């Protein structure tokens, strides 16, 4: 048992970590081990109080996400060595784990997950029912169709793990102080913090909120409403079961996905934990409105076996010996959930030097990897790899308490739901974040959810099978998306792009700021370009459209999911280097409509006296004009690659503007299109997407973005020196463009790419995004492969749903963009469509 030290020890620190659960202690350990002096952790009661001490302690290599697998893998490797390093036993068991498929759809899901495992180093196998029975002889395999087996998985004692990390943190010089409650936080003008406690004030260069279900209370001290809510999670432990006691080796952990529970061996008995449906599960909502009761630390809730009865019955059917077992212990404790079950990790937009590591539904398996990830980011100034899915800035003012509660219920109930591609979840929608066109369009289309916004994925016509029908194969939207593709290629289409993140930047230093932020040149007044913000190591942090509207006044546009992620990076640069600029986030006030297709000019010309001809309004120009007497900022650009304009306007003008365009385009056969058709159009044109072809895992040279990176410009932009070194050393891999010979399935991205070499067929890379090309009538994908396999004509294979399909690298793009076709026509050449 740890002895407490209720003292501050010092009045200054580099980093103050608030919260002594496994995540906070892991961060203290990693920062101190990396050599950071003055790391102080403050815990209000004792280490592991809150959610850590009562956790079931499961550890798994499996995660459906791509880079969260790295977090899981690091944690497991760390936990294997921790006892040796610290001298503290951690109670780590690694009997492996098996996910059970008992429906054909689950088998598809396992195949879908296997193709994403191929290019990761962790072991994962699809196994037969016979192999499942061999590994877990007490299982009734009547319903078992397959298993997904991870040999290195298991479980660890959360208390012992945290104490070992604490011992390591102290060994390397961190101070862990408790019981010390943080009573207030004051930010100072120089970006440092005063952390108030009953024992005095500590001044800190940065603070990290790792306070578990107290994280909301800490956030409130500085005016932030972190979208977190505690859920009641129950698990039961049985007495000794003779059949378990008689086993020679420990049983692997079982996850019965249809029954929605996990089950593992606990000494000579079994431990069983279910996830109830959203109707039955319980939230601790009073903590959200009134705060966590004072003094709550290692208490539990009343158990309620009635709530989990159907799961107990499912478990007894799957593991019949459970019927005879006695329950000796029921644990019902609080776990903090974010709306989407993923944690919030990293620096927070709008507050300087305030970091979070909160919202962990699975804190034990995340603790080791997140401690290392955050420590690297804090010490090196950029994330070690891309984890935008856990960026705290994916939420904003639209994330209300009602929304958080509805989503946490849904996420808890959906813990073991089938993970389809293009997944949509409907609880808590719509938020207040609807575009001006939402009410007009909502009954005509299948809406998708993007950073709080509703945005049309595809539109219905009479005879279509409507609604959201997810599948691992082509589904009800396949033909309608082809129809919308044709609409844009042959006539004119309108799409609502209001979810874009939109910022105005102006001031004396605006040109200088953008010149140092972006790898591209600063566009002239009246012009627009595509620009990238790079990290110091030369990775692609963000891609934005930059327009200079007036001298020194810019509009920056980014994807919906990157709004606050990008804004935080820009604001940090401004503050750090003292640029005199004003930045205004216009995302919610401004609507965006895009009109694209061969008749786009004809339609818009009817609504304005301005000359929209090619000579007067060139590609990548921007200007203010009136369409049907509505003020818009028009940019001649389109992510479709066809002739088109993006029209930025006041949100309240969206409906009249849309109606005017639709009215004007009747003769030309204008119609709506959604983001699925947009994706097919951009892939055919070879346009890269941030978050797929480029992110913090890729540099712009391997992503084929040389055109937008001006290494010879005078300004020493962030990442320039690193990029010069990358260029000098030569690339190891690069992005290629593939066509695939498939059947009723298309690539989505993150699938394994195989090559049939001399010795054997091996995984050599991964796709980044893909779709069906309605132009070429075959599947299309981008993929990263080694340089020696990147030539046009190279034959490869892409794995989809357990089968390898032939793929060929082709010259990109499949379809030339409209500006390129026009240029070739003027030269008298015949362009390919």
Buried (B, 14 or more C-beta within 10 A) or exposed (E): EBEBEEEBEEEEBBBBBBBBBBBBBBBBBBBBBBEBEBBBBBBBBBBBBBBBBBBBBBBBBBBEBBBBBBBBBBBBBBBBEBBEBBEBEBBBBBBBBBBBBBEEBBBBBBBBBBBBBBBBEBEBBBBEBEBBBEBBEBBEBEBBBBBBBBBBBBBBBBBBBBBBBBBBBBBBBBBBBBBBBBEEBEBEEEBBBBBBBEBEBBBBBBBBBBBBBBBBBBBEBBEBBBBBBBBBBBBBBBEEBEBBEEBEEBBBBBBBBBBBBBBBBBEBBBBBBBBBBBEBBBBBBEBBEEEBEEEBBEEBBEBBEEBBEBBBEBBBBBBEBBEEBEBEEBBBBBBBBBBBBBBBBBBBBBBBBBBBBBBBBBBBBBBBBBBBBBBBBBBEEBBBBBBBBBBBBBBBEBBBBEBBBBBBBBBBBBBBBBBBBEEEBEBBBBBEBBBBBBEBBEEEBBBBBBBBBBBBBBBBEEEBEBEBEBBBBBBBBBBBBBBBBBBBBEBBBBBBBBBBBBBBBBBEBBBBBBBBBBBBBBBEBBBBBBBBBBBBBBBBBBBBBBBBBEEBBBBBBBBBBBBBBBBBBBBBBBEEEEBEBEBEBBBBEBBBBBBBBBBBBBBBBBBBEBEBEBEEBEBBBBBEBEBBEBEBBBBBBBBBBBBBBBBBBBBEBBBBBBEBBBEBBEEBEBBBBBBBBBBBBBBBBBBBBBBBBBBBBBBBBBBBBEEBBBEEBEBEBBBBBBBEEBBEEEEEBBBBBBBBEBEEBBBBBBBBBBBEEEEEEEBBBBBBBBBBBBBEEBBBBBBBBEEEBBEEEBEBBBBBBEEBBEBBBBEBBBBBBBBBBBBBEEEEEEBEE
